Amino acid sequence: MATQVVMPKLSPTMEEGQLARWLKKEGDKVTVGEPLAEIDTDKATMEAQALAEGVVRKILVKEGETVPLGAIIAIIGQPDEDISALLSQAQSGEATAENKKNIDESVKADGDGAQTELAQVVPDGARTRATTQGQPLKGETEGTSAGQEDKPSAKATEQPTQPRGDSVKASDNGQSSQAGGRLVVSPIAARMAAEAGVNLQTLTGSGPGGRIVKRDIEAAISSGKLRANSPQEQPQESQAQASAQTAPQAYVAPAVEGASPYRDVPVSTMRSTIARRLVSSIGPVPHFFLTTEIEMDRAADLRRQLNELDAEMKVSINDLIIKVAAAALVQHPSVNASFQDKVIRHYERADIGVAVAIEDGLITPVVRGANTKSIGQISREVRELAERARSRKLKPEEYTGATFSISNLGMLGIDEFTAVINPPEAAILAVGAMQPKPVVRDGEITVRQIMRVTMSCDHRVVDGATGAKFLQTFKKLLENPVLLLA
Amino acid sequence: MAVITMREALNQAMREEMHRDENVFLLGEEVAAYQGAYKVSKGLLEEFGDQRVIDSPITELGFAGLGVGAAMVGLRPIIEFMTFNFSILATDQIVNSAAKMLYMSGGQFKIPIVFRGPNGSAYQVSSQHSQALESWFAHFPGLKVVMPSTPADAKGLLKSAIRDDDPVIFLEQERMYGNKGEVTEDENFTIPLGVADVKREGTDATIVARSLMVPLALKAAEELEKQGVSIEVIDPRTIRPLDTATIINSVKKTNRVVIAEESHAFCGVGAEISAQIMEHAFDYLDAPVVRLSGVDAPMPYAKNLEKLALPDVARIVAAVRQVAYLD
């Protein structure tokens, strides 16, 4: 039988969805659970899965088009089936209202508050219509919590003493937690998953009929199958605006090969207000600037010693700055971050972009994991990257995805300047020339090698004090490079 | 502390309360000269005389009504049913008179009466004499329903029931009259109605059991402990008012519940407890509540079938393993 695919409710506040991308085209075969399309909701891009098997007979919504909840977006059926009735229904739009009503009623019936995770349960009568199911895309944030996927089934209440039908027998081997396309989850398991941010879709239930039970969640938590989510949400905030985390989550692998693993921390209501207000004041990335003066005598000594002791070494002051910045970033993870609309992304490694001037422009090759590399290693790498940058032979992954950047115009005689942040990084350090200057030390005027640095910060991520503390650490390390050994 | 039988504990409770309050009297079939069909009233006739320990004719509706009338004018009757199967004949007086008098008289008539006697199965007394009727009485506002499982509980609860100003249905169990346990000799010892008892603490699953099922639940818990499963056993002791909080707190801890009961499942006390758990602790459940009840059929006379008709230790163990997802 041909079935409609309707615009599903993928977030609690969703009223309409934009079809971002079709993953299947007309004539493609689909099986239950296969991704069908990507849908932009008011929160994130989600994957809509097929809940019926067959062939995509008709696609009714073009990519980029926005349709209301419940609108028919495609029809799945057998290749030779007559779908004219469904088509005319879809084109007249009469089905939309009814589908929407079904979705709304299922939400209403489940109440609110602690049971928001039930809000997606589609009543049996509506199941054939609601033939899509939300699934967050990998790497997308999912601030709305496990609620969207938790679909505790009415089946959870049935008496396990009595053997059930074939569908249950089939899943008794623990292969699937989905009965009739719905997750079967015990209430406490659903609750624990929502609180801990466990994605139920990734679990295989060990209970009867594949029911996900408490021990499955406990196992998932201990094995670190967590999504970025807050364990304790502030009561005044909706789930969609989950507050700042109280316990750090595990880092997840990035989509781009070679990029730093990261963890997403939901943007709190306060942080989101700060972001909105500051952006409306000064453009998309609200910059502010922090300047400090650094005494470079010891750093210069260290550099000289390194280069004297090893003929192979050609360490520059900039290489030392990279190393020190990386070390300071690891100590100040809130600067090694980026603003991602709904979350602040904190990076595990310090991947430092180094601005290199080339003909007609500049490029910022990235020293990956600079916090773990020796000064010599960094030095060799930068030289090699800069060379290839000038001959324009860098691969895209070599000049994208830094977590922090350094721009040094000291060699061009600039005393101090401000650099423009390379989004989505949260900060960039502008380094001026190192030059001897009279300074007062212990009441005496003396001459020291002085360098001025100015850090531009994305105020949505980094506040004044946060940036200042980072710079404090940076200054201390650079003035006392022996601390790199500590 | 002395170790005495349930029978002796009930006897002590009545004797102490009859000494304490001269308005307390015992009325029922064979309670006086024969000293009770199960010897619960042993020695009471001799001690208190035939004005306070009275043999009735075989007419349940009659002497139950007599008790209600006596209660209306200020006495505190204890009405013994030879078994609660016979109380069926008296239900009009219990349900229509005793339970409703306070309400329908606008608070003028308190009914401080206790209806007591054995409830549930005995040994091969067949369908009409093996019924567990607690859900009948617990259904009606105006009645309190008590079901002790130990001699100490029996004594403390019966004393509270006699002192209570409302009608109390006090359900004993024939198979348990000989069960022994420690009971204090303190005449001031009572156990308040409406308070459940945690008979055993545990963390993995809760067994809610009453009356005859409590010792079986405790044995099952011992068995399960050997299998590494930690069981909490809760005895509500009073069915109405039900101590829901103690049960809910336990469910919040263990997330899994087995209800063991001698009565039939349908519309039973287990169904009520299960509904309360669903209403108050839904988000804490890890498995559907399992009710282990008497089979949904009249009690067979045949000994082997009678045994199969009631929950036993093995079946309680199996039910716990099921809710804890151990099999």
Interface residues (C-beta under 8 A of the other chain):
Chain A: A114 Q115 A156 T157 E158 Q159 P160 T161 S186 P187 I188 A189 A190 R191 S206 G207 P208 V213 K214 R215
Chain B: N255 F282 D283 Y284 L285 D286 A287 P288 V290 Q322 Y325
